[in-house]
Amino acid sequence: MNMIAVNRTIRELCSEIQASSECVQDWRLHTEQDLLYEACVCIFSSQMVFEVAEAGAKTLRNQGLLLSSNYSGDIEIYENRLIVALSDPLSITRNGEERKVRIRFKNRLASLLTTTLKSMSAQGQSFRKILRSSISAQEARGDLIEQVWGFGPKQASLFLRRVGYCTDLAVLDTHIVDYLRVAKGIDPKPSALSRLSGYEPIEAEFKIVAKGFGYSVGCVDLAMWVTMRVAKREAVW
């Protein structure tokens, strides 16, 4: 792998991302439905490729299933409605090609979502309340991991990034870990990254890498994700 070319591409993308930073979202402007949609994307993306996860979440949103009026009643009926909605083939565009795909583990995904909503309701919680009450990104991440079924450190970090809550948490997915393994000899076990105690030391290493690029953690993370994803797809990995 030509790491000089990879690092050059990451820097170029960082420059583009920073130039468009004025378009970054502000979580305070999101409704609870908006936040639930982003949570769905993050939960689903741990089980499938990102494009399918996003398409699945959009399906639920388009059918009104992320409105509180639909999940505040009988939770079992709501879970069945989720399963039905996720059973139909989805149209996605990947690598420039449009195709139909079916969501795997739809029953599990529906269960994770309904269990989360049921638990939050019982505790008088919501995504907005969690974000408002947290005094730091780290605290918000920890609270989300406790409250959202299907959220580990990576998913919670991705959620906070996508809603515009912070830019200083790393989303350590396989593409980022692959970079760290080749460039820095850091090769954590997947099981270690499922716990904050294992995730945060690797995140600290990544922050050192990000500092070397001269951009924020979130900016380098996103640029590296795009670069490594393309590199592996084009078989230069």
Secondary structure, DSSP 8 states (H G I E B T S, - for coil): --HHHHHHHHHHHHHHHHHTGGG---GGG--HHHHHHHHHHHHHHTTS-HHHHHHHHHHHHHTTTTSHHHHSS-HHHHHHHHHHHTTS-EEEEETTEEEEE--TTHHHHHHHHHHHHHHHHHTT--HHHHHHH-SSHHHHHHHHHHHSTT--HHHHHHHHHHTTS-SSS----HHHHHHHHHHH-----HHHHTSHHHHHHHHHHHHHHHHHHTS-HHHHHHHHHHHHHHHHHTT--
